[in-house]
Amino acid sequence: MLKNEINIFITILSRDLIQYSRRRGEWGLPLVFFVMIASLYPLGLGPNPKMLQEIAPAVIWVAVILAILLSLESLFQNDYQEGFLEQMILSPHPLSLLILAKVTAHWMASSLPLILLTPLMGLIFHQTATSILALVITLLLGTPALSLVGALGASLTLSVQRGGLLLMTLLLPLMMPIIIFGVSAVVKAGEGVNYSAELKIMGAILLLTLSFVPMATAAVMKTVIE
């Protein structure tokens, strides 16, 4: 039984990753958007290392959030229009597991490239190696939770045409705690202060979202589609 669930998880994950590779704009546009937003601040503020160091954690985190929000509208929309979500609901496998596979594929296609670019952005903002490391760790903990919360929001706006603005309105308040603790951890790292408390809280948020968001998303999706 467990082997079958793992196989279907890998199947959905592989399918979605292939789909993303064919629709490069869906993951390429958020990446370009992230680079543009993060790069405009050093250009606008000029060569002021101290100021750039101070604003870097907030700027990079906000740029990541906006880039992820930009990609969330299409998380389920294409499959909804093609009828694939109905097949998922009718499948004998747990819908929450299938949704988790889709969210994992979305995170790998949209958030992971942003995290890989983060060290370069950190250098542009004159961040120390400790701050860059903290930034990467917090993004690794925070972005999966953001994708999970985003999946719940995307399921709520499935039947809404061009629901991107509504999606942002729904999700931003839910994402604020992740931003706050992520930025706080990076700021503390730059000051040489222990930031393990923030990491534990972000880890707890991730575990909490993993435990109930896929099931909540499955329930919402069934209601919207049926």
C-alpha positions as CSV (number, residue, x, y, z in Angstrom):
1,M,0.0,0.0,0.0
2,L,2.7,2.5,1.0
3,K,4.7,1.6,-2.1
4,N,1.7,2.4,-4.3
5,E,1.3,5.8,-2.6
6,I,4.9,6.6,-3.1
7,N,4.7,5.5,-6.8
8,I,1.7,7.8,-7.5
9,F,3.4,10.6,-5.6
10,I,6.4,10.3,-7.9
11,T,4.2,9.9,-11.0
12,I,2.3,13.2,-10.3
13,L,5.5,15.0,-9.3
14,S,7.3,13.9,-12.5
15,R,4.3,14.8,-14.7
16,D,4.1,18.3,-13.2
17,L,7.8,18.9,-13.6
18,I,7.6,17.9,-17.2
19,Q,4.7,20.2,-17.7
20,Y,6.7,23.1,-16.1
21,S,9.6,22.4,-18.4
22,R,7.3,22.7,-21.4
23,R,5.7,25.9,-20.0
24,R,8.9,27.8,-19.2
25,G,7.2,31.1,-18.8
26,E,5.3,29.8,-15.7
27,W,8.5,29.4,-13.7
28,G,10.8,31.7,-15.7
29,L,8.7,34.8,-15.3
30,P,8.8,34.7,-11.4
31,L,12.5,34.1,-11.6
32,V,13.1,37.2,-13.8
33,F,10.7,39.2,-11.6
34,F,12.6,38.3,-8.5
35,V,15.9,39.3,-10.0
36,M,14.5,42.6,-11.3
37,I,12.9,43.6,-8.0
38,A,16.0,42.6,-5.9
39,S,18.3,44.4,-8.3
40,L,16.5,47.7,-8.5
41,Y,17.2,48.6,-4.9
42,P,21.0,48.6,-5.2
43,L,20.7,50.6,-8.5
44,G,18.3,53.1,-6.9
45,L,20.0,53.5,-3.6
46,G,23.5,53.7,-5.0
47,P,26.8,52.2,-3.6
48,N,25.9,52.5,0.1
49,P,26.9,49.1,1.6
50,K,25.6,49.8,5.1
51,M,22.1,50.8,3.9
52,L,22.0,47.8,1.5
53,Q,23.0,45.4,4.3
54,E,20.2,46.8,6.5
55,I,17.4,46.5,4.0
56,A,18.6,43.3,2.3
57,P,16.7,40.7,4.4
58,A,13.3,42.4,4.0
59,V,13.9,43.2,0.3
60,I,14.9,39.7,-0.7
61,W,12.1,38.1,1.3
62,V,9.5,40.4,-0.1
63,A,10.8,39.8,-3.6
64,V,10.6,36.0,-3.0
65,I,7.0,36.3,-1.7
66,L,5.9,38.4,-4.8
67,A,7.6,36.0,-7.2
68,I,5.9,33.0,-5.6
69,L,2.5,34.8,-5.6
70,L,3.0,35.5,-9.3
71,S,3.3,31.8,-10.0
72,L,0.5,30.5,-7.8
73,E,-2.5,31.4,-10.0
74,S,-1.5,28.7,-12.5
75,L,-0.8,26.0,-9.9
76,F,-4.2,24.3,-10.4
77,Q,-5.7,26.4,-13.1
78,N,-4.4,24.5,-16.2
79,D,-5.4,21.1,-14.7
80,Y,-8.8,22.5,-13.8
81,Q,-9.5,23.6,-17.3
82,E,-8.2,20.4,-18.8
83,G,-10.3,18.2,-16.4
84,F,-7.3,16.6,-14.8
85,L,-8.4,17.7,-11.3
86,E,-11.6,15.8,-11.7
87,Q,-9.6,12.7,-12.5
88,M,-7.6,13.3,-9.3
89,I,-10.7,13.5,-7.3
90,L,-12.1,10.3,-8.8
91,S,-8.7,8.6,-8.2
92,P,-8.6,5.8,-5.5
93,H,-5.6,7.5,-4.1
94,P,-5.9,10.2,-1.3
95,L,-6.5,13.6,-2.9
96,S,-4.3,15.3,-0.3
97,L,-1.3,13.1,-1.4
98,L,-1.8,14.1,-5.0
99,I,-2.1,17.8,-4.1
100,L,1.1,17.5,-2.0
101,A,2.9,16.1,-5.1
102,K,1.7,19.0,-7.2
103,V,2.8,21.5,-4.5
104,T,6.2,19.8,-4.3
105,A,6.6,20.2,-8.1
106,H,5.5,23.8,-7.9
107,W,8.1,24.5,-5.1
108,M,10.8,22.8,-7.1
109,A,10.0,24.7,-10.3
110,S,9.4,28.2,-8.8
111,S,11.0,28.5,-5.3
112,L,14.1,26.3,-5.6
113,P,15.6,28.5,-8.4
114,L,15.0,31.6,-6.3
115,I,16.8,30.0,-3.4
116,L,19.7,29.1,-5.6
117,L,20.0,32.7,-6.7
118,T,19.8,34.0,-3.2
119,P,23.6,33.9,-2.5
120,L,24.2,36.1,-5.6
121,M,21.5,38.5,-4.4
122,G,23.2,38.5,-0.9
123,L,26.5,39.5,-2.4
124,I,24.9,42.3,-4.4
125,F,23.5,43.6,-1.0
126,H,26.9,43.3,0.7
127,Q,25.7,40.5,3.0
128,T,28.1,38.5,5.1
129,A,28.5,34.8,4.6
130,T,26.6,34.2,7.9
131,S,23.7,36.3,6.7
132,I,23.6,34.6,3.3
133,L,23.6,31.2,5.0
134,A,20.7,32.3,7.3
135,L,18.8,33.6,4.3
136,V,19.2,30.3,2.5
137,I,18.1,28.3,5.5
138,T,15.1,30.5,6.2
139,L,14.0,30.3,2.6
140,L,14.4,26.5,2.6
141,L,12.1,26.4,5.7
142,G,9.7,29.2,4.6
143,T,9.1,28.7,0.9
144,P,7.5,25.2,1.2
145,A,5.1,26.5,3.7
146,L,4.3,29.4,1.4
147,S,3.7,27.0,-1.5
148,L,1.3,25.0,0.7
149,V,-0.6,28.0,1.9
150,G,-0.6,29.2,-1.7
151,A,-2.2,25.9,-2.8
152,L,-5.0,26.5,-0.4
153,G,-5.6,29.9,-1.8
154,A,-5.4,28.7,-5.3
155,S,-8.0,26.1,-4.7
156,L,-10.4,28.8,-3.3
157,T,-10.0,30.8,-6.5
158,L,-10.3,27.9,-9.0
159,S,-13.5,29.0,-10.5
160,V,-12.6,32.7,-10.6
161,Q,-11.3,33.9,-13.9
162,R,-8.0,35.9,-13.5
163,G,-8.2,35.6,-9.8
164,G,-4.6,36.7,-9.2
165,L,-5.5,39.9,-7.3
166,L,-8.0,38.0,-5.1
167,L,-5.4,35.3,-4.5
168,M,-2.9,37.9,-3.3
169,T,-5.5,39.5,-1.0
170,L,-6.3,36.1,0.6
171,L,-2.7,34.9,1.0
172,L,-0.7,37.9,2.1
173,P,-2.1,38.0,5.7
174,L,-1.4,34.2,6.0
175,M,2.2,34.7,4.8
176,M,3.1,37.5,7.1
177,P,4.3,35.4,10.0
178,I,6.7,33.5,7.7
179,I,8.1,36.8,6.4
180,I,8.5,38.3,9.9
181,F,10.4,35.3,11.4
182,G,12.5,34.9,8.2
183,V,13.6,38.5,8.1
184,S,14.2,38.5,11.9
185,A,16.5,35.4,11.6
186,V,18.6,37.0,8.9
187,V,18.9,40.3,10.8
188,K,20.0,38.5,13.9
189,A,22.6,36.5,11.9
190,G,24.0,39.7,10.5
191,E,24.3,41.0,14.1
192,G,26.0,37.8,15.3
193,V,23.0,36.9,17.5
194,N,21.7,33.4,17.8
195,Y,18.6,32.9,15.6
196,S,17.7,29.3,16.4
197,A,14.4,30.4,18.0
198,E,13.2,31.8,14.6
199,L,14.3,28.7,12.8
200,K,12.4,26.5,15.3
201,I,9.2,28.6,14.8
202,M,9.6,28.4,11.0
203,G,10.1,24.7,11.2
204,A,6.9,24.4,13.4
205,I,5.0,26.5,10.8
206,L,6.2,24.2,8.1
207,L,5.2,21.0,10.0
208,L,1.8,22.6,10.8
209,T,1.1,23.4,7.2
210,L,2.2,20.0,6.0
211,S,-0.1,18.3,8.5
212,F,-3.3,20.0,7.6
213,V,-3.1,22.2,4.5
214,P,-3.1,19.4,1.9
215,M,-6.3,17.9,3.5
216,A,-7.9,21.4,3.7
217,T,-7.0,22.0,0.1
218,A,-8.5,18.7,-1.0
219,A,-11.8,19.5,0.8
220,V,-12.0,22.9,-0.8
221,M,-11.1,21.5,-4.2
222,K,-13.9,18.9,-4.0
223,T,-16.4,21.5,-3.0
224,V,-15.4,23.9,-5.9
225,I,-15.3,21.2,-8.6
226,E,-18.3,19.1,-7.5
